[in-house]
C-alpha cells in the first residue's frame, strides 16, 4: 500500500470504457464456451459486512512492517504464523518481467542497491540485501519472488491481499494468475490495484479470483465505480473515509467491502471501527489484535 501522501487523483477516476469492454468480452467468451466458474463471493473471502463497533479483519501491511523488513519472507511468515486473517503485500515487475515483492519504484529504500526496479533483471534483484536496512539480524534477506510468496501462503493456509503495482499487461497478469491457480489459492487471495486496466485484465483472465479497487480519493459515486470495476470491495485511504463516512454504508448496501489503509494507532483504529469498516491494514497487527480484544472486553 502507498506510504506517500502525494496526491495522484488520476488513479482514482472511475474506470474507463476500456474496463467495460474487456469485461464484456470476457463474459462473452465464458458464455460461448459454456463455462460457469464459481467466483469467490465477498462473504466467502471477507465474511459478512461489519456494523459500527464490530471488529474489522486485520491485514498485516507488507507482512507487518513495524517489526520485520517489509515485503520479505520473514515478514510474511511472521504474519501468517501470528494467525492474522490476511497478509498484504506489493508485487511489481522486474525488467525481464518477473514479479517480485517490492513497494517502491526504486530499490533504494529497502535494499542495499540503487535504481529503478523496472530497470533491474531478476538476477540483479536477487543479489540485493533486503534486510540489513531494517536490522543487522536480517542481513542477507533476499527480495522474494511472487512464487516464493505464494508457496508460503499455500503452506500456511492463510489469505492474502496482493497489490499489483503499476500497470500490468495481459501476459504478466496471466502468468501471475497461473501461479495462483497452480497452488489452489483462487479462493484465498484478492488482487488489488489502483489501475482499472490491470483489474480488467485480471477479470478477463479469471472470474474466480477476487479483486479490490484501491483509492486514495473517493470518486463522486464510489458505488458505481466499484460496480463498473467489478470488484468485491475497495481499499481506501482513511482520510477519504473520514471526509465521507457515509460511503461505508453505501458500499455495504451494494454488497461491497471497505478496507482502510494504513492505520497504526488506537485513535485511528477506534475511528474506523466506529464506522463499521470491514478491514484494517496495519504495520502493527499484534498491537491491533490486542486492542481489539481489549475493546471487546466487558
N, C-alpha and C positions, 0 to 999 in steps of 0.2 A: 504494500500500500504506500501511497505517497507520503513523504515526510515534509516536503517543502510546502510553504503557504502560498507560493507563487500561483497566481490565477491563470487558468487555461480554459476560459469559458467555451472555446470552440469544441472541446471534448464533450461538453455536457449538453450539446444541442440534441434535439430529437433525432433519432436515426433517420438516415436519408432514404430516398426511394430505392437505392441500391439494396438496402436491407430487405425491403418488402419483396423486391424482385427475386433475390436469392432464396428467401423463404418460400415464395410461391413455386419456384422451380423445384425446390427440394420436395415440397408437398406433392407436386405432380408426379415426380419420379417414384416416390413411395407408393402413390395410388396406382400408378401404371404397373409397378412390379407386384402389387398385391401384398406389400409388406406392412405390417402394423406393429412397429416396435413399441415396447412397453416403456414409455417415458417415465422417468422417476419424478414423482409428484413433489410439490413443495412440502407437503406434510411428511412424505417418506424421508426426505433429506433433512428438513429443518424442524419437524414437529409442528404442532398447531400454532396459530398466531397467539402471541402473548397479549395479555391485558396489562394495564398500568399496575406496576408493583411486582409483576411476575419476573422471576429471574431469567435473564437473557442467556442464550448459549454463549460459551466462551470460545473465541478463535485466537490461538496463540500467534501473534503478529511476527511473521518471519521466523517462526519457531519459538519465539519468546526472547526478544532482543534485549531484555533487561538483564538477563543472566548468562547468556551464551552468545557467541558470534552469530549474527543473523544469517538466515538462509544457508546454514551448513547442516551436515548430517548430525553433529552433536545437538544442535538446536532442535532439529526435527525429532530426534529420538527422545530428548528431554520432554518435549511437549506431548508426545504420544504415550510415553511411559507414565506421564503425570496424569493420564486419564482425562485430559481436557477434550471436549467434544470434537474440536476441529483444530487443525493446524493450517495457518495461512502462509503462503509463500509467493515469491515473484519468480517468473520464468521468462527469460529473454534469450535471443538467438545470437550465436557467435557468427563470425564472418563466414564460416563454412556451413552455417545453417543448423548447428546443433543447439538444442535447448538446454540451458543451464540455469541454476538458481542464482539470480542476481537482480537487485533492485535498481541500482543506478545505471545511467547510460555509460559511465566510465567505471573502471575497476579501482580507481584511486582510493576511495574512502574505505573499502572493506577488504583490500588485499595489499600485498607489498609491491604490486605492479602499477603501471600507469597506462592510460589510453582508453579509447572507447571499446566497449565490449564488441560492438559490431565490426571492429577492425581487427580483432584478435581471433585466431583459429582456436578450435577446441584444445589442441595440443598445447598452445601457448597459455590458455586459461588454466589448464590442469597443472601447469608448473607453478602457479601462484600460491602463496601462503594466504589463506583466508581467515586465519585465526589469531595470529600474533598481535594484530592491531587491537584486538579486544582484551587479550590477556596472554602472557607468555605460556600459560598452561595449555593453550590451544594451538601452539606453534605447530606448523605442518598440516593443519587442517586444509583440505582442498575445497575448491568450488565444486559442488555436486552437479552431476548431470540430472536431467529430468528423470531418466530411467532409474538412477540410483535412488532418487527421492521416492518414486512410486514403489520401488521394492520395499522400502522401509514402511510406507503406509500399508502395503499389502500384508506384510508380516505382522504388523501391529493390529490389524483390523480396525484402524482408525479412519477418520474422514478428513478431507482437505478442501480448502478454498484456494484455487490456483489462479493468480493474476497473470494473464498473458501480457507482458509489457510491450508497448509499441504496437506496430501494425504487423500482423502475420499474413502470409499468403496461404493459398489453399493447400499447397504441398506441405508446408510446415504444420498447419492445423491437422491435416490427415495423418501425418507421422505421429504427432502428439496423441491424437485420439486412438491410434492403433496401439500405442504403448499403454494407454489406459485400458483399452479393451482386452489386450493380451494378459492383463493381470486381474481381470474380472472386477475392475474398480468403477464401472459405469455408474453404479448406484452409491458410490462412496465419495465422489468428488464433484465439485462445481467449478466450471471455468468462468473467470471474471475478466472484464476488460472495460476500459474507457472507450474503446474503439468499436463503433457499431458494425463496421465492416468485418472485423475479426469475429465478433459474435455471430454475425450472419453466416460466415463460413463454418463456424462451429456447429450451427444449427443444420446447415446443409450436409455436413459430414455425419452428424449423429443426432437423432431425435430422442436419444435416451439420456445422454449426459446433460445435467442441469447447467444453466447459465445465469450469471449475475451481471447487471449493468452497474459500473462504478461511476459515481457522480461526485464532483466537488461542489457544484452548484446545481440547484434543482431547476429543471425546466418549468415553464408555467403550468403545464399539465403533465405531472410526473407519472400519473397512472397511464395516460395514453402513450407516453414514451416507453414505459415498461412493457405495455402490451405490444407496441409496434416492434420492439426489440425481441419479443417472445422470450422473456426471461422469467425466472421464478421469484426474483426479488432484486433489490438494489442494495449496493454498498455505498453509503453516503457519508460525507463529512459531517461531524457532529454540529458544526456551526450552522450548516444549512438546515438541519433538523430543528435546532433551537429557534431559528428565524421563522420556520413554518411548521410548528409541531403538529398541525392538523394533517400533515401528509402521512403520518403513521397510520391513523385510522383510515385515510383514503386508500392507501395501498393494501391494508388488511382487508378492507371491504372488497377489493378486487382479487383477493387471494394471494397477493404477493407478500414477501417477507422483507423486513427492513433490518439491515445490518449496518452498524455505525462504526467508523474508524476515527482515529486510534486513541482510545481512552485509557489514561494511566493514573487517574486518581479518584478518590471516593466521591468528590463533588461531581465529577463528570459521570461516574457510574450511577450515582443517585438520580441525576437529572434525566438520563436516558432511560433508566429503569422505570421512573415515574411516568414516562410517556408510553411505555409498553413496547419498546423496540425488541426485535426478536434475537438479535445477536450483537455482541460487543467484541471488536477486535482490540487486543491489548498487548503491550510488550511484557506485561507482568501478570500472567494468568494465575499464578499461585496466590498472589495477594487479592486479585479479583475474586477468586474462588472462596477465599477466607471471608472476604467482605460479604459475599452473597450468603454464606452460611450464617454469619452474624446477623445480617438483615432479616433472615428468615426465622431467627430465634424469637420466641415469645418474650 
